[in-house]
Amino acid sequence: MNRPFSIRPEAALAANRSPYFGHGKIEMLPKVLVGDLDDVATLYTPGVAYSVREIMDHPEALHELTSKDNTVGVVTDGTAVLGWGRTGPHAAVPVMEGKAAMFKLLTGIDAIPLCLNVADGDDLVHTIKALEPGFGGFNLEDVSAPTCFSVMQRLDAELSVPCIHDDQYGTATVAMAALINAWKVLGRSAAQQRVVINGAGAAGSAVFDLLLGLGVRDIIVHERDGILCEGRSCATEHHRRIAAASNHGRITGGLTEAIRGATAFIGVSVAAQLTADMVRTMAPAPVILALANPIPEIMPEEAIAGGAAIIGTGRFDYVNQCNNVLAFPALMRGALDTRAKRLTRDVYLAAAAAIAGDVPDHELSEQNILPTPLSETLYPRVSEVTARAIVDAGLARRDPGVGVVEAETRRLRSLVAKRQHVLSELGALRPSQQ
């Protein structure tokens, strides 16, 4: 069950400064046991030559003889990092290391931080394409809009491995899971809702896309220049597409006008955008998902004071933690195990339903609409559902078979748990204990 807690800044920093294990959150370890020179010769030279020849003769052997299929690159250019924006690639390293650690801990995926000092979107695409031979997939992270849209469009078309933009569809997938359960708790249906999205960047555009797939038809999107509306001058093509498919009532103005009468608010923008007085103008007992990080659009206490029935944020120190860590490890696990060409709306919605379904009906409440990353069942189940959705959509290059991905994810998680136990025996402290 979700619970609030506090995070000490000194602990967050100390966790990366262990003098015994070295700095940072992650390391690379061999998967094989080496005891003598014969082992060294077998693994490296001259033994490695046999693998080289096998792959030259049979390119598909790459998947069996290397770690490619379980390795992803966590890629950023540092242009949209959390609440800080354009930090550059150096300050983005701890975020990518943290994401890499979550991939390994939660689904057994080996992830490599790739913080790139690139000039523009074209340079980013060219670099990722050049890195493709050694990776089974890529997780695009903290790339600013609108560059991220053209980058993802090109990568989907030009890569032979899957690429997931977590800020878009990781965030949107978890938001849909939260809404599914919030509306279940409140006895509401998607088709009857009026949803306001604050923010029309990477996350906002994906939230809009998945809301349509969920069956919501009354959607208003607000961004820094006001409410998107057909006929209004829009700065980008993706804004024009959203404007044409939303706001059928042609409402104009700012967030104050957008929010009036809405049953749900999804914030994917910046801090302190919504007030208790604005919440009071919404429909009775609205759902508020304030997902800006590290400071949400409205703090939970203020949202409840304004009459919100359910409030979720992206933070782990409040209840209803609506954080994309609930989605991205399993989305990638399913994509890797099927060698997916790409992921689509239906795949993300299937994953969202699986995330929502990890909370048993008898445990659902206004304070508990989402599972936590500590759920033993969440990641194996969502990985399996993602894989089956990819296969069903005709996007898989291989079908691992029903139940195989779930079982393999459980096995990998078990191995990671054993390694965590070894760390404990070696004297490692948990971050919160630093």
N, C-alpha and C positions, 0 to 999 in steps of 0.2 A: 504494500500500500504506500502511496505517496505520503511523505512527511516533510515538514520544513526543517531546515537546519542552517547553521552558519558556517561560513568559510573564512578562515584566517589568512590574510595576505601572506604572512610570514611562512605559513605551512605550504601555500601554493608555490612560493619561491624555493623553499628549502627542499621540496621534493625533487627539484631538478639539480641539486648541488651535492648529491651524495659523494663523499670523498672516497668511499670504498668501491662503489659500482661505476663511478664516473658520472659526468654531467649529462643532463637530459633525461628523457623518458624512455628511450628505446635503444636497442642494440641489435646486432645481427649475429646469430649463432649457427654453426653447422648442424645439419640434421643427421649426420652420420658419425659413428664412433671411430676415432683414430687412436691406434695404440702403438704402431711401429712404422718403420719406413716403407714396408710393403703397402700399408694402408695409404700412405702419402703418395706413393707411386701410382697406386690404383686410382685414387681420386683425382690426382693432378696429372703431371706428365710422367710416364708416357700413356697412362691408362685413359686419360681424357680424349686421346686421339680416336679411340674407338667410337665414342659418342659423337664426335665431330663427323666422322665418316658416315655413321648411321643416319644422322640428320641430313647430311648432303645427299645421301641416296634416297632417303625417305623423309621428306620435310615434316610429315605428321608426327614423326618420332620426337620432335621438339617438345610436344605436350607430355610425353612419358619420361623423357630423359632429363628434363630441366624443371625448375621451380616456376616457370612462366605462368602456368595456369592457376597458381595460388599467390601471385605477386601483383600488386597494384601500385601505381604511382599516385601519390596525393599531391596534386599540382596546383600551384597558385602563382600569381604575379604580384601579390600583395597590394592590389588596388582597392579592395573592399573588405578589410579585416575587421570582423566583429563590429563594435561600435566606434572604431577609430578611423575607418575609411582607408585612405591610401597611406599605409604604413611603409610600403616597400617590402621586398622579399625577406630582408633580414629579420625584422620584427615579426614576420609571419611564421618563422620557423617553429616556435613553441606551439602554435595552433596546429600546424601540420603534424608535429610530433605527437601531440595529444590525440589527434584523429587516427594516426597510425597505430598508436597504442590501443585505441578502442577497436579498431579492425581486428587486431590480434586477440585481444582479450575476449571479445564477444562472438567472433565467428572464425577465429583461427587463420585469418588472412594475413599474409606478410605484406606490409605496406611501407613504402619508401617516401619520405618527404622530398618533394621536388619544388623548391622555392626559386623561381626563375626570374632573372633580371633581363626581361625582354622589352623590346621597344613598343610593341603594339600587338593587336590580335593576330595579325598575320604571322608575326614572329613566334607567338605562343603556339599557334597551330603547327607551324613548321617544326618547332622543337619537340612537341608531343609526338608528332608523326615520326620524327627521327628516333625517338626513344621506344617506339612501339615493339620492336622485336623482342625485348626483354621483359615485357609486361603483359599480363593477361587482361588488364583493364586499367582505366584511369578514373580517379575521383577529382573532378574540377572543383576548386574551393576558393572562395573569396576573390573572384574576378568580377570587376565592376560591370554594371549595365550601362549602355547597351552592348558593350563589347562581348559580353558573355553569350549573348544570343547568337551572333554571327559565328563565334568560335564553336559553340555547341552544334550549330547547324552544319558547319563544315566537318567537324570531328565525326558526327554521326554518319556523314556521307563518305568520308575518306579513310577512316580507321577500319581495321578488320577486327578490332577488339572493342568491347563496350566502354563507353564513357558516361559517367553519371555526374551531373552538376548538382551537388548536394544542396547548395543554397537555393536552388530552384525546387527540385522535386523531392529531395530529402525532407526539407521543411514542409512542403505542401502535403506530402504523404502523411506526416505526423499530424498536421492540422486537420486533415480529413478524418483520421482516426479519432481525434479528439471530438470533432463535431458529431461523428456517428454515435459515439457513446453519450455525449452531452444531450443530444436530441432524444436518445433512448431513455435517459434518466428523466427528462422533462416531458416525455410522451409526445414528441413532435416529429413531423416528417420533413424531409429535405425540400420537397416541392412547395411547402407552405412558408418557407423562410425567405426573409429579405436580409441579405448579407452585405455588409460594407467591408471592403478591403482598403486598408490605408497603406499605400505603397504600391507602385506599379513597376518596380524593378524586377530583379531576378526572381525573388520569392513570390512577389505579388502576381506576376504573370502566370506562374505555375499554379498558385492557389486558385486563380480564376479558371484556369483550364480544368483542374480537377473538380472544382465546384460544379461546373457544367456537366462533367461526367457523373457526378454524384446525384444530379437531378435538380439542382438549384437553378432557378430561372430568373429570379429577381436579385440582381447583383449590381452594386454601385462601387466603382473603383475611384478612389481619391488619391491624388499625388500632389507634389509640392505646388503645382500651379492651379490646383483646383480639381473639380470632379471631371472625369473623362466623360465626354458626351459626343455623339456623332454630330459632326458639323463644327465642333470646336477645333481650333488649330492645335495640332499635336506635334510634339517635337520629334517623335520617332515612329517608325513603321509599326512596331509592336504596340505602341499606345493607340495608334489608329485602329488596329485590329480589335483591341479590347473595347475601344469606344463604340465600334460598330456593333458589337455583340452584347453590350451591357447597357444599363441605365435606360431602359425602355420608356421610363416616364420623363426623360429629358430634364432631370433635375440639374440645376447649376449651382455654383457657389463653392463653399469650402467644406471642411469636415463637419462643421456645425449643421449645415443643411443636409449633408449626406447621411448623417447618423440618425436624424429624426425619424422615428417610427421603425427603425431596423430591429430585427430580432437577434442579430449576431454581428459582432465586430471582429475582424482579423487584422491585427496590426503587424506589418512587416516593414517597418519604417525606422523611426528614431524615437528616442525617449520623450516622454511627457507631451504626447499629442492629444490625449483624451483626458477629460476631467469628470468628476462625479456629477457635476451639473449636466454635462453632455450625455452621460449614461442615463440620467433621469428623463431625457427626452426620447429615449428609445422605447420600443415596445416593452410591456411588462416582463420582468425576469429574463433579461437578455443573456446571451452567452458572449463572453469576452475572451478572446485569445490575443493577448498582448505579447508578441513574440520578439520585439526588438531586444537585442543583447548588447551590452550587459544590463542595461536599464530599460525596462519595458515602457510602452506607450502610456500605461497607467499602472500604478502599483496595486496589487490585489486588495489591500485595505480600502483604498479609495474607490475601486470598482464596486466592491460589496456595499460600501456606504451609498453609492449611487443607485443601488437596486439590482446589481447583476446577480443572476442565479448561480452562474458558474464562471469562474475565472481561471484561465491557464496562462502560464508564461513560459519562456524558454529557460528559466533558471531552475536550478536544483535545490534552492533554499526556500522554495514555496511549494505548496501542493499543486497537483496537476501540471507536472513538468512536461511541457510540450516541446521537447528538444529533439533535433533530428538524429541524435544518437540512437533513438528508438528505431530508426529506419535504415540508415545508410549501410551498416554492416551486413544486414540480411539482404538488402537489395543487391549489393555487390556479390555476396555469396551465391545467390541464385543466378546472377549474370555470369559469374565465372564458371560455375558448374555446368552451365548449358552452352558456354561459349557464345553468349548472346550477341546478335548483330547490333541491337540497340534495345532500349526500353521505351514503352509507350504508355499512354494514359491508362489503358486497361490494366497494364502490369502494376502501375503505381496504385491504382484503386484497389486491386486485389491485395496488395501488400497492406494498404491502409485498413481494409476490412479485417485482415489477419491480426494486425496490431491491436485494433479495437477488441477483437475476439479473445485476446489473451487475458482480458479482465473478465472473470466470471460474472454473470448477471447478478448473482447474490452479493457481490462485492462492489458493484457500481453505486456511486453516490455523487453528490455535487462536489465532493472533495477527492474523488477517486475515479477519474474517467480514463486514465491511461496506465499501462504497466510501467514498471521501472526497468532500467538496464540490468538489474539483478535478478530478473525473472529467469528461471531455469528453462522455461518453455518458449519464451518469446522468439528468440533468434533462430532456433531450429525450425519452428513452425513457419515463421515469416520467410525464411530462406526457401523452404519447401514450396510454399504458396507462390513465391516469386518465380521460382524455377518452373513450376507447372504452368503459370500464366505466360511465361516466355515461350514455352513449348506450344501451348495452345494457340498463341498468336502467330505461330510460324516464324519466330525470330531466333530459334535455337539452331546452332550448328551441331549440337549433340543432345540426345535425350538420355539423361542419366537413369531414367526409370522412376516410377512412383515410389516415394518414401526414401529414396537413396540420399537425396540432399539433406533431408532432416537427420537421418542416421549419421551421415558423415559430419554434419555440423556438430552434433552431440559428441562424436568421437574427438573432433578437433578441440572442442571446448574442454573436454576431459584432460587432454594432453596439456593444454594451457594451464588448467587448474593445478596439475602436478608440478609444472614449472614454477607457478606462483608459490607453491608449498616449499620448493627448494630455495627460492629467494628468501622466504621467511626463516628457514633454517640457517641461511647464511648471514642472517642478521639485518635484513632489509626492513625498514619501517614503512608502514602505510603512510601515504601523503598526509592524511589528517592527524597522524601521530607525530609529525615532524615538529 
